[in-house]
Amino acid sequence: MLRPGLKSIWAVLLTAVVLLSAGLPVHARPGFFNRDVGTGAKPLSSSTPSGKLQEVAPPGAVQQLRQELQRHRPSLRLVDPSNDTIVATQELELSFEIDDWPLNNDPELGLGPHIAIQIDDRSPLRLSDSDGNRLTVRIDDLEAGSHRFSAWAAYPWGEAVQSPGASIQGRVHLWQKLQGTQPDRDAPWLVPVPPAGEQGLQPLLVDWLLWNAPLQNLREGDGRWRLRISIDGDSFLVDHQEALWLKGSNGAGSHDIQMELLNGLGEPITPVFNNQLVHLKAPSGPKPGWMRSRLNESQLARLSGSPEPEMPETVEQPKEAPQKAEQPPQLAPVEIEIEAETETETETETETDPIARENSDHEPPQSPLAQDQATTEASQPTPTKEEPADNDPPMNTSDNTPPVAEKPTESLEQPAKAEVKLMPSSSLGGSARELLNSDGSLRKP
């Protein structure tokens, strides 16, 4: 227990401290963000691009590529050296590992998905080649001391992928760590993300990364930070992390993009690290593939690093030789008996011609001389096989084979022969034969 004298001494000291400190102001350590809600000040409201600036939709090829690459979830890791370590060498070598990101660089369409690495305030380095999933970059012009770096998976046009694990940040020290030259480990710092190629192509890509920034807008009036963007003199405020596509300003020339990180009341936050200027040079050369209005399937696959679609193989059919026109079959010549043909034609004409048939039914009566001639012909004996007729050829007595009568033949292709003119003959003798000429007409006295 304290003695009574000591108690009185402690009471006098505490009273003196209270009385002396009552009239002194309380100085709170200024924070990075606006945490003083007792002042009644309202955070700044965000604004949209104005003046010559107008927010527009990204090019058609960008929309196609974004949709194609949405199925990937890149994961980026630092392998060597470890974060916040001291490296006793003048040549710094950084190694990373990347998963699920199709690195690509097409010779015709340009840079595809890649990894961007920025050290301090330098322009970013873009890597599209890897050894498996390992990427390595060597930097030999850094001065001794402390340095900060950021790395992110980037789309072909340069925009940073905002999914978790797609970006990392760290610090490295050459020979010795220097305090106060880099932001603290928990301090916010801004990294502008320029478009690929660092050219002022229209529409303009405006993108950034913000490390150690707290969540905001979870409730009304909860504005912790603002980003002021100024492009060629026109400014506006944003309060969320999202890339913008802007059109306007001074057309197709060069552009200056300034970014300033502010707290909710509009006050700068460590401007030495968070007040950055990006200069985009005037466009030159052919436009990159992602600036096109549309890509076909092959171009989309090549620029996104995806396998190209297989084209169906076309097999050429052998040409068939022209077929010759079929010729009508040749008709074999048909042998016809002249006598039978003559009889058939006579019978056909008689049957088909009614006048001839009528004439045949009403033939004029024959003369007595013709009747006598017909009776004489009918009375002559008919030749038999043993007794050949006068007109038949003689039989071959040296051959036992019966002779075959040779019949005249005629082809259908030849014109029909004229009808055989029958010559009247008579076997009459004496005075009756002497009265007839050779053609059967009566001789004139």
C-alpha positions as CSV (number, residue, x, y, z in Angstrom):
1,M,0.0,0.0,0.0
2,L,1.0,3.5,-0.7
3,R,1.8,5.8,2.2
4,P,-0.6,8.7,2.8
5,G,2.1,11.2,1.8
6,L,2.7,9.6,-1.5
7,K,-1.1,9.5,-2.3
8,S,-1.3,13.3,-1.9
9,I,1.7,13.8,-4.2
10,W,0.2,11.6,-7.0
11,A,-3.1,13.5,-6.7
12,V,-1.3,16.8,-7.1
13,L,0.6,15.6,-10.2
14,L,-2.5,14.2,-12.0
15,T,-4.4,17.4,-11.3
16,A,-1.6,19.4,-12.9
17,V,-1.5,17.2,-16.0
18,V,-5.2,17.6,-16.6
19,L,-5.2,21.3,-16.1
20,L,-2.2,21.8,-18.5
21,S,-3.5,19.6,-21.3
22,A,-7.0,21.0,-21.3
23,G,-6.2,24.0,-23.6
24,L,-3.9,22.1,-26.1
25,P,-5.3,20.8,-29.4
26,V,-5.3,17.1,-30.2
27,H,-3.2,16.3,-33.3
28,A,-4.3,13.0,-34.9
29,R,-2.0,11.3,-37.3
30,P,-3.3,12.1,-40.7
31,G,-4.6,8.9,-42.3
32,F,-4.5,8.1,-46.1
33,F,-8.3,8.0,-46.3
34,N,-11.1,10.1,-44.9
35,R,-12.0,8.5,-41.5
36,D,-13.1,11.7,-39.7
37,V,-16.9,11.6,-40.0
38,G,-17.4,14.2,-37.3
39,T,-16.7,17.1,-39.5
40,G,-19.9,16.7,-41.5
41,A,-18.0,17.0,-44.8
42,K,-19.5,14.9,-47.6
43,P,-17.3,12.9,-49.9
44,L,-16.8,14.0,-53.4
45,S,-19.3,12.7,-55.9
46,S,-18.0,10.8,-59.0
47,S,-18.6,12.3,-62.4
48,T,-18.7,11.1,-66.0
49,P,-16.4,12.2,-68.8
50,S,-17.3,15.6,-70.1
51,G,-16.1,18.3,-72.6
52,K,-14.6,16.7,-75.6
53,L,-14.5,13.2,-74.0
54,Q,-17.2,10.7,-74.5
55,E,-17.4,7.1,-73.2
56,V,-18.0,4.6,-76.0
57,A,-18.1,0.9,-76.5
58,P,-14.8,-0.9,-77.2
59,P,-14.0,-2.1,-80.7
60,G,-15.8,-5.1,-82.0
61,A,-12.7,-7.3,-82.1
62,V,-12.1,-6.4,-78.4
63,Q,-15.5,-7.6,-77.5
64,Q,-15.0,-10.9,-79.4
65,L,-11.6,-11.5,-77.7
66,R,-12.9,-10.7,-74.3
67,Q,-15.7,-13.2,-74.7
68,E,-13.3,-15.8,-76.0
69,L,-10.9,-15.3,-73.1
70,Q,-13.5,-15.1,-70.3
71,R,-13.2,-18.9,-69.8
72,H,-9.6,-18.5,-68.6
73,R,-8.7,-17.7,-65.0
74,P,-5.0,-16.6,-65.0
75,S,-2.9,-17.2,-61.9
76,L,0.4,-15.3,-61.6
77,R,3.0,-16.1,-59.0
78,L,6.5,-14.7,-58.1
79,V,9.1,-17.4,-58.0
80,D,12.4,-15.6,-57.6
81,P,13.5,-13.5,-55.8
82,S,11.2,-13.5,-52.8
83,N,9.3,-10.4,-52.1
84,D,11.0,-7.6,-50.1
85,T,14.4,-9.3,-50.2
86,I,17.9,-7.8,-50.8
87,V,19.7,-8.9,-53.9
88,A,23.5,-8.5,-54.0
89,T,23.8,-8.1,-57.8
90,Q,23.5,-5.3,-60.3
91,E,21.6,-7.4,-62.8
92,L,18.1,-8.1,-61.5
93,E,16.4,-11.3,-62.8
94,L,12.7,-11.8,-62.0
95,S,11.0,-15.2,-62.5
96,F,7.2,-15.8,-62.6
97,E,4.8,-18.6,-63.2
98,I,1.6,-18.2,-65.0
99,D,-1.3,-20.7,-65.3
100,D,-4.3,-20.7,-67.5
101,W,-3.4,-17.8,-69.7
102,P,-2.6,-18.5,-73.5
103,L,0.4,-16.4,-74.2
104,N,0.6,-15.5,-77.9
105,N,2.1,-13.1,-80.4
106,D,0.8,-13.4,-84.0
107,P,3.2,-12.0,-86.7
108,E,0.3,-10.6,-88.7
109,L,-2.3,-9.6,-86.1
110,G,0.1,-8.5,-83.3
111,L,0.4,-9.2,-79.6
112,G,-2.1,-11.6,-78.0
113,P,-2.6,-12.4,-74.3
114,H,0.6,-11.6,-72.4
115,I,2.1,-10.7,-69.1
116,A,3.0,-7.0,-68.3
117,I,5.7,-6.1,-65.8
118,Q,6.3,-2.6,-64.5
119,I,9.1,-1.5,-62.3
120,D,8.8,1.8,-60.5
121,D,7.4,4.4,-62.9
122,R,9.0,2.8,-66.1
123,S,7.0,1.7,-69.1
124,P,5.7,-1.8,-68.7
125,L,7.6,-4.8,-70.3
126,R,5.3,-7.2,-72.2
127,L,6.2,-10.9,-72.2
128,S,4.5,-13.4,-74.6
129,D,7.1,-16.3,-74.6
130,S,7.4,-18.8,-71.8
131,D,9.3,-21.9,-70.9
132,G,6.3,-24.1,-70.0
133,N,4.6,-21.9,-67.5
134,R,7.8,-20.1,-66.4
135,L,8.6,-16.5,-67.5
136,T,11.9,-14.7,-66.9
137,V,12.9,-11.1,-67.4
138,R,16.4,-9.6,-66.8
139,I,17.0,-5.9,-66.0
140,D,20.5,-4.6,-65.8
141,D,20.1,-0.9,-65.6
142,L,18.6,-0.4,-62.1
143,E,20.4,1.8,-59.7
144,A,21.2,0.5,-56.2
145,G,18.5,0.8,-53.6
146,S,14.9,-0.1,-53.2
147,H,12.4,-0.7,-56.1
148,R,8.8,-1.7,-56.4
149,F,7.3,-3.8,-59.2
150,S,3.9,-4.9,-60.4
151,A,2.9,-7.7,-62.8
152,W,-0.4,-8.6,-64.3
153,A,-2.0,-10.8,-66.9
154,A,-3.0,-8.6,-69.8
155,Y,-5.5,-8.8,-72.7
156,P,-4.1,-8.3,-76.2
157,W,-5.0,-4.6,-76.1
158,G,-3.2,-4.2,-72.7
159,E,-6.0,-4.0,-70.2
160,A,-5.3,-5.8,-66.9
161,V,-7.3,-8.8,-66.0
162,Q,-9.2,-8.0,-62.7
163,S,-9.9,-11.5,-61.5
164,P,-8.3,-12.6,-58.2
165,G,-4.7,-13.9,-58.6
166,A,-4.2,-12.3,-62.0
167,S,-1.9,-9.6,-60.7
168,I,0.8,-9.3,-58.0
169,Q,3.1,-6.6,-56.6
170,G,6.2,-6.6,-54.5
171,R,9.5,-4.9,-53.6
172,V,13.1,-5.7,-54.2
173,H,16.3,-4.1,-53.0
174,L,19.7,-4.0,-54.7
175,W,22.6,-4.1,-52.3
176,Q,20.7,-2.3,-49.5
177,K,17.2,-1.2,-48.5
178,L,16.5,2.6,-48.5
179,Q,13.7,3.8,-46.3
180,G,11.2,6.4,-47.6
181,T,12.0,5.9,-51.2
182,Q,9.1,3.5,-51.8
183,P,5.5,3.2,-50.4
184,D,5.1,1.3,-47.1
185,R,3.8,-2.2,-47.3
186,D,0.2,-1.3,-46.4
187,A,0.2,2.1,-48.1
188,P,-1.9,2.7,-51.2
189,W,-0.2,3.3,-54.6
190,L,-1.4,3.7,-58.1
191,V,-0.2,2.0,-61.3
192,P,-1.4,3.3,-64.6
193,V,-2.1,0.6,-67.2
194,P,-1.4,2.0,-70.7
195,P,-2.7,0.3,-73.9
196,A,-0.5,-2.1,-75.7
197,G,1.8,-0.2,-78.0
198,E,1.5,3.0,-76.0
199,Q,-0.2,4.7,-79.0
200,G,-3.1,7.2,-78.9
201,L,-5.5,5.1,-80.9
202,Q,-9.2,6.1,-80.9
203,P,-11.1,5.1,-78.9
204,L,-8.6,5.5,-76.0
205,L,-8.2,2.7,-73.3
206,V,-7.9,4.2,-69.8
207,D,-7.0,1.6,-67.2
208,W,-5.2,1.3,-63.9
209,L,-4.3,-0.8,-60.9
210,L,-4.8,0.4,-57.3
211,W,-2.9,-1.4,-54.5
212,N,-4.0,-1.4,-50.8
213,A,-7.2,0.7,-51.6
214,P,-10.0,-0.1,-49.1
215,L,-13.5,-1.1,-50.2
216,Q,-15.9,1.7,-50.4
217,N,-19.5,2.5,-51.3
218,L,-20.7,-0.3,-49.1
219,R,-23.1,2.2,-47.6
220,E,-24.2,5.7,-48.5
221,G,-21.6,8.4,-48.0
222,D,-18.8,5.8,-47.5
223,G,-16.4,7.4,-50.0
224,R,-12.8,6.5,-49.1
225,W,-11.0,7.4,-52.3
226,R,-11.5,9.0,-55.7
227,L,-9.4,8.9,-58.8
228,R,-9.2,12.0,-60.9
229,I,-8.5,11.4,-64.5
230,S,-7.4,14.3,-66.8
231,I,-7.0,13.8,-70.6
232,D,-5.7,16.7,-72.6
233,G,-7.3,19.2,-70.1
234,D,-10.7,17.5,-69.5
235,S,-11.1,15.9,-66.1
236,F,-13.6,13.7,-64.3
237,L,-13.8,11.6,-61.1
238,V,-14.3,7.8,-60.7
239,D,-14.9,5.8,-57.6
240,H,-14.7,2.2,-58.9
241,Q,-12.1,-0.1,-60.6
242,E,-13.1,-0.5,-64.2
243,A,-11.4,0.2,-67.5
244,L,-12.9,2.9,-69.7
245,W,-13.0,3.5,-73.5
246,L,-13.1,7.1,-74.4
247,K,-13.4,9.0,-77.7
248,G,-12.8,12.6,-78.4
249,S,-10.1,15.0,-77.2
250,N,-7.7,16.0,-80.0
251,G,-8.5,13.2,-82.4
252,A,-5.8,10.9,-83.7
253,G,-2.8,12.8,-82.3
254,S,-0.8,12.1,-79.1
255,H,-2.5,12.2,-75.7
256,D,-1.5,13.0,-72.1
257,I,-3.4,11.0,-69.4
258,Q,-2.9,12.1,-65.8
259,M,-4.1,10.1,-62.8
260,E,-4.3,11.4,-59.2
261,L,-5.4,9.3,-56.2
262,L,-7.4,11.4,-53.7
263,N,-9.2,10.7,-50.5
264,G,-13.0,11.1,-50.1
265,L,-12.6,14.8,-49.5
266,G,-10.5,15.4,-52.6
267,E,-7.1,15.6,-50.9
268,P,-4.1,14.0,-52.5
269,I,-2.8,10.8,-51.0
270,T,1.1,10.6,-51.0
271,P,1.3,12.3,-54.4
272,V,4.9,11.3,-54.9
273,F,3.7,7.8,-55.7
274,N,0.1,8.5,-56.7
275,N,0.3,11.3,-59.2
276,Q,1.2,9.7,-62.5
277,L,1.3,10.9,-66.1
278,V,1.2,8.7,-69.2
279,H,2.1,10.1,-72.6
280,L,0.6,8.2,-75.6
281,K,2.4,8.9,-78.9
282,A,0.6,9.6,-82.1
283,P,-0.4,6.4,-84.0
284,S,1.9,5.1,-86.7
285,G,2.1,2.0,-88.8
286,P,-0.8,-0.5,-89.3
287,K,-3.5,-0.8,-86.7
288,P,-3.3,-3.9,-84.4
289,G,-5.7,-6.7,-84.9
290,W,-7.8,-5.8,-81.8
291,M,-8.7,-2.5,-83.4
292,R,-10.7,-4.2,-86.2
293,S,-14.4,-4.1,-86.2
294,R,-14.7,-7.8,-86.5
295,L,-12.5,-10.9,-86.6
296,N,-13.2,-14.2,-88.5
297,E,-12.9,-17.5,-86.7
298,S,-9.3,-18.1,-87.8
299,Q,-8.2,-14.5,-86.8
300,L,-10.0,-14.8,-83.5
301,A,-8.2,-18.1,-82.7
302,R,-4.8,-16.8,-83.7
303,L,-5.1,-13.5,-81.7
304,S,-6.5,-15.2,-78.6
305,G,-4.0,-18.0,-78.5
306,S,-6.7,-20.7,-79.0
307,P,-6.4,-23.7,-81.4
308,E,-7.5,-22.8,-84.9
309,P,-10.7,-24.5,-86.1
310,E,-10.1,-27.5,-88.3
311,M,-11.2,-26.9,-91.9
312,P,-13.0,-29.8,-93.6
313,E,-10.8,-31.6,-96.1
314,T,-12.0,-31.4,-99.7
315,V,-11.3,-34.5,-101.8
316,E,-11.2,-33.8,-105.5
317,Q,-13.2,-36.2,-107.5
318,P,-11.4,-37.7,-110.5
319,K,-12.7,-36.3,-113.8
320,E,-14.5,-39.0,-115.7
321,A,-13.7,-39.4,-119.4
322,P,-16.6,-38.4,-121.6
323,Q,-18.6,-41.4,-122.6
324,K,-19.1,-42.0,-126.3
325,A,-22.6,-41.9,-127.6
326,E,-24.0,-45.3,-127.9
327,Q,-24.5,-46.4,-131.5
328,P,-27.6,-48.2,-132.5
329,P,-27.1,-51.9,-133.0
330,Q,-26.4,-52.9,-136.6
331,L,-29.1,-55.0,-138.1
332,A,-27.8,-58.2,-139.7
333,P,-28.7,-58.6,-143.3
334,V,-31.8,-60.7,-143.8
335,E,-32.1,-63.1,-146.6
336,I,-35.4,-63.0,-148.4
337,E,-36.7,-65.1,-151.1
338,I,-37.5,-63.0,-154.1
339,E,-40.4,-65.1,-155.1
340,A,-41.9,-65.0,-151.6
341,E,-41.4,-61.3,-151.3
342,T,-43.1,-60.7,-154.7
343,E,-46.0,-62.9,-153.7
344,T,-46.3,-61.2,-150.3
345,E,-46.3,-57.7,-151.8
346,T,-48.9,-58.7,-154.3
347,E,-51.1,-60.3,-151.7
348,T,-50.7,-57.2,-149.4
349,E,-51.5,-54.8,-152.1
350,T,-54.5,-56.8,-153.0
351,E,-55.7,-57.0,-149.4
352,T,-55.0,-53.4,-148.5
353,D,-56.3,-51.8,-151.7
354,P,-60.0,-52.1,-152.0
355,I,-60.0,-51.1,-155.7
356,A,-57.5,-53.8,-156.6
357,R,-59.6,-56.3,-154.7
358,E,-62.7,-55.2,-156.6
359,N,-60.9,-55.4,-159.9
360,S,-59.8,-58.9,-159.1
361,D,-63.4,-59.9,-158.4
362,H,-64.6,-58.5,-161.8
363,E,-61.8,-59.6,-164.1
364,P,-62.8,-59.6,-167.8
365,P,-63.4,-63.0,-169.4
366,Q,-60.2,-64.4,-171.0
367,S,-60.0,-64.9,-174.8
368,P,-60.3,-68.4,-176.3
369,L,-56.5,-68.2,-177.1
370,A,-55.6,-67.4,-173.5
371,Q,-57.9,-70.2,-172.2
372,D,-56.2,-72.7,-174.5
373,Q,-52.7,-71.5,-173.3
374,A,-53.7,-71.9,-169.6
375,T,-55.1,-75.4,-170.3
376,T,-51.9,-76.4,-172.0
377,E,-49.7,-75.2,-169.1
378,A,-51.9,-77.0,-166.6
379,S,-51.7,-80.3,-168.5
380,Q,-47.8,-80.4,-168.3
381,P,-46.5,-82.6,-165.5
382,T,-44.9,-81.0,-162.4
383,P,-41.2,-81.7,-162.0
384,T,-40.3,-83.9,-159.1
385,K,-37.0,-84.5,-157.2
386,E,-36.2,-87.5,-159.5
387,E,-36.9,-85.5,-162.6
388,P,-35.6,-81.9,-162.3
389,A,-37.2,-79.2,-164.2
390,D,-35.6,-77.6,-167.2
391,N,-34.7,-74.5,-165.3
392,D,-33.2,-76.2,-162.3
393,P,-29.4,-76.9,-162.2
394,P,-28.2,-80.5,-162.8
395,M,-27.7,-82.7,-159.8
396,N,-24.2,-83.7,-158.7
397,T,-24.1,-87.4,-159.4
398,S,-20.8,-87.8,-157.6
399,D,-22.2,-86.7,-154.2
400,N,-24.8,-88.5,-152.3
401,T,-25.8,-85.4,-150.5
402,P,-29.0,-83.9,-151.9
403,P,-28.4,-80.6,-153.6
404,V,-29.5,-77.4,-151.8
405,A,-31.1,-74.9,-153.9
406,E,-29.3,-71.5,-153.9
407,K,-31.6,-68.8,-153.0
408,P,-30.9,-65.2,-153.9
409,T,-30.4,-62.9,-150.9
410,E,-30.9,-59.2,-150.4
411,S,-29.9,-56.8,-147.5
412,L,-32.5,-54.5,-145.9
413,E,-30.1,-51.7,-146.4
414,Q,-30.2,-52.0,-150.2
415,P,-33.1,-50.5,-152.1
416,A,-35.8,-52.9,-153.1
417,K,-35.4,-54.3,-156.5
418,A,-37.9,-53.7,-159.2
419,E,-40.6,-56.2,-159.5
420,V,-39.7,-59.1,-161.8
421,K,-41.5,-58.9,-165.1
422,L,-43.1,-62.2,-165.9
423,M,-42.6,-63.3,-169.4
424,P,-45.5,-65.4,-170.8
425,S,-44.5,-68.7,-172.1
426,S,-46.5,-71.3,-174.1
427,S,-45.9,-74.9,-175.0
428,L,-48.3,-74.7,-177.9
429,G,-46.9,-75.8,-181.3
430,G,-48.0,-75.6,-184.8
431,S,-50.0,-72.7,-186.1
432,A,-51.0,-71.4,-182.7
433,R,-47.3,-70.7,-181.7
434,E,-46.6,-69.0,-185.0
435,L,-49.4,-66.5,-184.3
436,L,-47.8,-65.2,-181.1
437,N,-44.8,-62.9,-180.7
438,S,-42.1,-63.5,-178.1
439,D,-43.9,-61.2,-175.6
440,G,-47.2,-63.0,-176.0
441,S,-48.9,-60.5,-178.3
442,L,-50.6,-61.5,-181.5
443,R,-48.5,-61.1,-184.6
444,K,-49.9,-58.8,-187.2
445,P,-50.7,-60.3,-190.6
